[in-house]
């Protein structure tokens, strides 16, 4: 189910998976969706990335958190005019995941090396979604809310790619109200 802040949710677009993964930490409410290895395993199986009952371990959770926060940082950089470099932590997390290039079908694809019943394979599928989103043209449109207390990931569907907040109704209003009050105090 879509969160009110997330806006449009294209059906099979890999950006939805990336967006949902980054949003496992709700900074605004302080809710951590990946609080334990069991929570990570449940999240991965709930998205069909691993079979039900696939275990996750502390190392998998550490990799997942590093991957998630690196993706959040990369998405935050999408607000700028140039294409950002991958954050160092994200690069480290991606290099630890078991991926290979597969040359079948109409285009190359990244696929996990591990058997499907490992948490690392589920995380590798998330990493593969980055290249799938880039191929679909949605990777640069994945951003995080510029409201410092939010940082929610969203897909910028605006025509000129200038959206700054996950929701104008909440975060945009907070930011503009704070700026208005600061101007009136001076």
Secondary structure, 3 states (H helix, E strand, C coil): CCCCCCCCCCCCCHHHHHHHHHCCEECCCCEECCCCHHHHHHHHHHCCCCCCCCCCCHHHHHHHHHHHHHHHHHHHHHHCCCCCCCCHHHHHHHHHCCEEEECCCCCCEEEECCCCCCHHHHHHHHHHHHHHHHHHCCHHHEEECCCCCCCCEEECCCCCCCCCCCCHHHHHHHHHHHHHHHHHHC
